[in-house]
């Protein structure tokens, strides 16, 4: 971050809508966050970047609110489930990505589909702890199947492979963060291009089933890799630089796993570190922003440089609002 950059903290998975999540929220005590928000002004949320149709069932949009927020900050053109996240990640992984190249990108994530009695669920890919050697073995097994269908398949990292095919330009799909822990029937696309991708998923399942690599993982009580998830499709676009922006993912894994004590502990760690630093900056009258992102929406609070009288006013507001112990929890519930 440059010395002059205004810090902008983005916190994905700050809230969720399940009964268990709401119960965990009610145990939270977040005085630092509450004091910080009392000094800032709410300026934005992702509602402005979603169409009326997308807002109908906000927790079922294909893109998570923090992804839509980041797309807006980068200045991308797109739509729900069609932000060019794959091309952006491919560039970060060192692949040759040319903005405006008409051949689109898609992110291929090796995953475990957990088959239950009445549904199929997606396990958080991070739980696979897939090594590079394992990833490359599975990748090379699958690549001929992609090429036979006219798709390119490129390796970027153990959990990030990349597909290229003209049909990806308009293939709106759910991000993994939307699908993890939920029935996949909600998220599998039904367009012709989605059905073509589904055929490749079936091919991966057949190729990897009972492969020695998966047998060894099963024997070691690790999740097997039995499919892939396709997301982030679209044509590469220039990404506006985001000086000062930090996406803190420490709430992600515990929330997606339903580990509510761990999620509460992650909030407490944020309180003691990052949020305390931002509160000190706010009290000094320095500019900053924070975006809290839940299942339905992201909301942003900001402080521009504050003079002496503004700081005094913010201090009085902080003291007054700190007496309301549920205010910040109510804010999180509305995300």
Beta strands, then each sheet from edge to edge (+ up, - down):
strand 1: 7-11
strand 2: 41-45
strand 3: 105-111
strand 4: 113-115
strand 5: 120-122
strand 6: 152-157
strand 7: 160-164
strand 8: 227-234
strand 9: 245-248
strand 10: 288-293
strand 11: 298-303
sheet 1: 2+ 11- 10+ 1+ 9+
sheet 2: 6+ 7- 3+ 8-
sheet 3: 4+ 5-
end
